[in-house]
Amino acid sequence: MWASKRPGPPAGGPQKKLVIKGLKALPTLPLSYKTDTLERLRSAVHAIQQNQPTTQGLEELYRDCEGLCLHKFASDVYEMLQTELEKYTRQQLLQIDRSPDTHAPAAILDQTRKFWDDYTQQLTMVRCVFLYLDRTYALQTTNVASLWAMGLSVVRQHLVETNMRSRLVRLFINEVTSERNGQLIDRPSLASIARMFIDLGLYAQSLQPSFIDATRDYYRSESLRMINYLVPIKQSAGVSAEARSSGPTDVPGYLNHVQRRLDEETQRVAQYLKPSTKSTLLATVLAELVEKHTEKLLGPNFDAMVDADMVSDLTNLYSLLLPVNKLDLLQQNWISYIKKTGLRMMQASDLEATLISGLLAFKRKLDNILSIAFQNNARLIGALREAFEMFINTRRSKPAQLIARHIDQCMRMGSKLAADDDIDDIFDRIIMLFRFIQGKDLFEAYYRRDLAKRLLYNKTLSTDTERLVLQKLKAECGAGYTNRLEGMLHDMELSLELSSEFAQKQPESAMNDIGFQGSVLTMAFWPTYEPMELVLPRQAEEAQNAFTELYAEKHKGRNLQWQHNLGTCLINVEFNEGSKELQLSHLQGTVILMFAEQNELTYSQIQQSTGLENNELQRTLQSLACGKFRVLTKEPKGRDVDTSDTFHFNAKFKCPQARVKISQIATKEIEKESKELEAHIHLDRMYRVDAALVRIMKARKTLEHSDLVTELLKQLDFNVSTTEIKERVDTLFERDYVRRDDSNPSTYHYIA
């Protein structure tokens, strides 16, 4: 363990004291110290500016600067340095400025670039020597700039006070113009000049504004030169890009040119301009090349591009119009094109044959353009919907009828429309058209009629496909819309179960000659059919009666009304060529079975046995004796059937097919049925108009006629004319639901 003790006073003696005395005279600097040191520093600055070695080491020069600063000569050092930089800068720039720019304008920019590169390197070296001055005097003294800032201000002041600044800007712009015209330039020199202007704080106030103005003038002239010589798109089909760039071009070629110019300006910014210039520069280019000529780029040229499905060119157009806020004009032309094309399709002479397939192809093309070219822009999607709804409803009931017919063709067994495509995709596209029609109640009536035929004649692709369509319709319009349609499918399922039960309960002897399958249809679900009197053959009548008894046992209190005009049958008939299976209607089958006992029958005998009216019997006999497959012959020969004709069984009938389908002769009944269907829907609509009118007046009590019409149209999902509305209002007057105001006839009051 260590221990320390404080030493005590010396024993036996007095304490000694240490006395410190000041100098008798202060040390003085040599008289020439300031002058000599400044001269050494000045010489060092000259050597640096001339790219020569200094006579003294850098550390010794640093000590000289430090000594002068410590002895209060910092301001003299700063002033000396500023003076030397001003002299050097003036000398170098004046020498460059004296050179004429008529012969080699790029040489002046190159000399300026070289001066600036050397000057900044020299300034860095000078700052190292005078670092003590920079960190003390310049930093601590108000209104004294750092050495680097002072060195830059010297150059900036000279450029501003002389004409050299504007000259450099002009030469810079001339070089850029040359490059835009396709010439090669010294990009590093321009990059150095741009950096010089940025460092000197002159870029934003001098170079950029002049550069933007020159850019505006250049592209204004170029756009006018090209726009005035645009050629129609059809005339430039097959022309190469090189040929387009060298002569008159079309709109797609012009758009490609604009994109190329934008790419060039973007590269220009990246290589020798300040990044903040990019937005202003590109906006200027777009304003001159696109914004001021938008109307000429659209119109007929836009229609031609959409017609030709020029997706890449439309992509260019959209990308150029978006930043200049010209989508409103694009939207107007988009709507106009869709309406014009759609109305032309709606007025075509072969409307019924081509409308739906044409609309589907048209919609698919527009959707593809929207997705790829227009980037699913919400405004343009809404515009497409608006345009489609306008033109597709100009024919009122026709689109609903044709869409229902198109679905029917797709859903029929052996359909070619659904053979090559995904059935789900087909129905998705059809449902898109369905959304646009306003007569959805009319579509439901037509669809129900066609669905009934597919189900009753066993022509549907599959029950699953039928349910798939109903699910899509339910998603669009709600469960109430498809209630009757789903009920029809349910009836067919129950009928299959009932027919299977019926077949099991019948004795085998009764089923040897005839197979019977009945379909029980709920009247509330199915279309309305007029009953037809028909005397069935004995076996068919017995099977029908047995089926009726079975149904009555299972469902007490229900009655069956047989619709023989909807039934079909298969009959095996022996001809000389062999046995054939004939697929017939009940009416045709009843007539054919009469010839099993007799080979010759008169028209009167057939009518008496079947009980058919003349129109139906004549159509039936005409299909059997005068059609494509003549299993009967008649006397006298001819294409029409008369009440005096005689008919014979045609044992010589030949056909390569084992099963022969003989269709009924088409009549105008289908057209009549369509008119009756439309009339029924129209009447139903008028009832809905009445209900809506009463509902509105009951809620509002008193209302002007114009306001009533406005409220009514908001509640209805179908078109109704003002004349029809007036007629319905008049019926409300007659039925005392509303009355006119005594002083103002256009004002109505609700009668409670």
Secondary structure, DSSP 8 states (H G I E B T S, - for coil): ----------TTS----------SS-----TTHHHHHHHHHHHHHHHHHTT---SS-HHHHHHHHHHHHHTT-HHHHHHHHHHHHHHHHHHHHHHHHTS-SSS-HHHHHHHHHHHHHHHHHHHHHHHHHTHHHHHTHHHHSTT---HHHHHHHHHHHHHHHSSHHHHHHHHHHHHHHHHHTT----HHHHHHHHHHHHHTT-IIIIIHHHHHHHHHHHHHHHHHHHHTT---TGGGTT--HHHHHHS---HHHHHHHHHHHHHHHHHHHHHHS-TTHHHHHHHHHHHHHTGGGHHHHSTHHHHHHHHTT-HHHHHHHHHHHTTTT-HHHHHHHHHHHHHHHHHHHHT-TTHHHHHHHHHHHHHHHHHHIIIIISTT-HHHHHHHHHHHHHHHTTTTTHHHHHHHHHHHHHHBTT-STTTSS-HHHHHHHHHHHHHH-S-HHHHHHHHHHHHHHHHHTT-BS-HHHHHHHHHHHHHHH-GGGGHHHHHHHHHHHHHHHHHHHHHHHS-HHHHSS---------TTTS-----------HHHHHHHHHHHHHHHHHSTT------GGG-EEEEEEEETTEEEEEEEEHHHHHHHHHTTT-SEEEHHHHHHHH---HHHHHHHHHHHHSSSS-SEEEES-SSS--TT-EEEE-TT---S-SEEE------THHHHHHHHHHHHHHHHHHHHHHHHHHHHHHHHSEEEHHHHHHHHHHH-SS---HHHHHHHHHHHHHTTSEEE-SS-TTEEEE--
